[in-house]
Structures are given as C-alpha cells and as structure tokens.
Amino acid sequence: GESVGLHLPTLSVQEGDNSIINCAYSNSASDYFIWYKQESGKGPQFIIDIRSNMDKRQGQRVTVLLNKTVKHLSLQIAATQPGDSAVYFCAENPNSGYALNFGKGTSLLVTP
Amino acid sequence: EAQVTQNPRYLITVTGKKLTVTCSQNMNHEYMSWYRQDPGLGLRQIYYSMNVEVTDKGDVPEGYKVSRKEKRNFPLILESPSPNQTSLYFCASSLSLGTGNQPQHFGDGTRLSIL
C-alpha cells in the first residue's frame, strides 16, 4: 500500500540554527497534511497543517512547504531551541477520508 | 482546558484478562480515533469513530473492539489480550476529519504490557 515516509530518522542541529525535516508521500490523492511533535512521555502535539491547495504555510517559527509535483513535505523550524528536541511526525489524510497515515518519525536533537 | 484524557496511563496485566482503556474528550469533537505506537512502526490506526454509534476499522483492528455510545467517550476494549498487544496506545479527537479537515488532538498515552 501507499505510505508516508521520512528521509532521515535522526537530525542533530546546533541551537540557533534552522532545522529542516523532510517527508515524502506517495499517495497523490492526499489533500491534507499535518506535522506533529512528540516529546518523551507525551502524546503527539499538533504543530501546523496544510491543505493541498496551498504550497506554503507559516506559523510561529515554523513553516511547512508542500511540493505536490514531487510529493514532498517539509517542516522548517527557525532558530531552533533546546525545547524543540523531540520526534517529529508527518501525517497525511488521503481522499478527504477518515484515515490519517503517519510517517515513522524523525528525531530532532538540538545541541548547545 | 481542552484535553483528551486516557486511563489508565500504565497497566501491566496477563494474557486473556479482559481490559478496557477509557478515552474522554471535552471539546465536543465528532471524530475520535485510537492508535498504537511501536518502535520502528510509528503510529498505526486501530479504530476510528466519525460520530456517536458510527465506528470503523483502521489499519490494525484485530484483537480490539471499540464503542461510541456518547460523543465524549471512546473506550478501547481488549477482550482477550495477548503479548503482541503490548504497546503504547493513544486516543485522539478532532472536530472533523474527511471533508473539512481539522487536526487531531492526542491524549498522553497508555502504556500496556501484556505478560
């Protein structure tokens, strides 16, 4: 079946640098995408979402980019802070249905 | 405070002993869902519910049951737990999914160990 995947399982960045977490999806019918952050011992926390009629959306220190041509999603975190250390998941909702498919996650480690 | 509450947070039990994990949300959300999270496999959907009395299977429903008798509650039932159901479980809710997508809000998880 089609699935959501991530290019890198782990990412280490220095405090203050920008982080980019990538996600590839293969279901061209997906029309809604979400990024979640999961800290140790907690549930996934919503960061930002984007619909397929957009290619960019910005939040506070975060930007999501969607490239439908190559089925690629990225999460950019500006001025990464130690509190950003967590596992980040992308998720897709295909065909405006009731399923939400998650990628396996990228672990972001912010070093001082 | 808007939240999704799961109970218990931790449970160690034995094979075959029926258990229920409760989930409650206070946001009047229509959509609720259960996931299990296993190392290397990410989050996989077990069951979901679009509204009261409306449920459907996710990707890994075998060995689980759910019910949605009230809008706020969505319990996960393991009638005869087995060791392969040892996992971290998350309940989530959203205003809607499908047409008019809204992001899901997650509980803090229930860690089940089946011996």
Boltz contact constraints between the chains, C-beta under 6 A:
constraints:
  - contact:
      token1: [A, 32]
      token2: [B, 101]
      max_distance: 6.0
  - contact:
      token1: [A, 34]
      token2: [B, 103]
      max_distance: 6.0
  - contact:
      token1: [A, 42]
      token2: [B, 108]
      max_distance: 6.0
  - contact:
      token1: [A, 43]
      token2: [B, 90]
      max_distance: 6.0
  - contact:
      token1: [A, 43]
      token2: [B, 106]
      max_distance: 6.0
  - contact:
      token1: [A, 43]
      token2: [B, 107]
      max_distance: 6.0
  - contact:
      token1: [A, 43]
      token2: [B, 108]
      max_distance: 6.0
  - contact:
      token1: [A, 43]
      token2: [B, 109]
      max_distance: 6.0
  - contact:
      token1: [A, 44]
      token2: [B, 106]
      max_distance: 6.0
  - contact:
      token1: [A, 46]
      token2: [B, 103]
      max_distance: 6.0
  - contact:
      token1: [A, 49]
      token2: [B, 103]
      max_distance: 6.0
  - contact:
      token1: [A, 93]
      token2: [B, 101]
      max_distance: 6.0
  - contact:
      token1: [A, 96]
      token2: [B, 98]
      max_distance: 6.0
  - contact:
      token1: [A, 96]
      token2: [B, 99]
      max_distance: 6.0
  - contact:
      token1: [A, 97]
      token2: [B, 98]
      max_distance: 6.0
  - contact:
      token1: [A, 98]
      token2: [B, 48]
      max_distance: 6.0
  - contact:
      token1: [A, 98]
      token2: [B, 97]
      max_distance: 6.0
  - contact:
      token1: [A, 98]
      token2: [B, 98]
      max_distance: 6.0
  - contact:
      token1: [A, 102]
      token2: [B, 42]
      max_distance: 6.0
  - contact:
      token1: [A, 102]
      token2: [B, 43]
      max_distance: 6.0
  - contact:
      token1: [A, 104]
      token2: [B, 42]
      max_distance: 6.0
  - contact:
      token1: [A, 105]
      token2: [B, 42]
      max_distance: 6.0
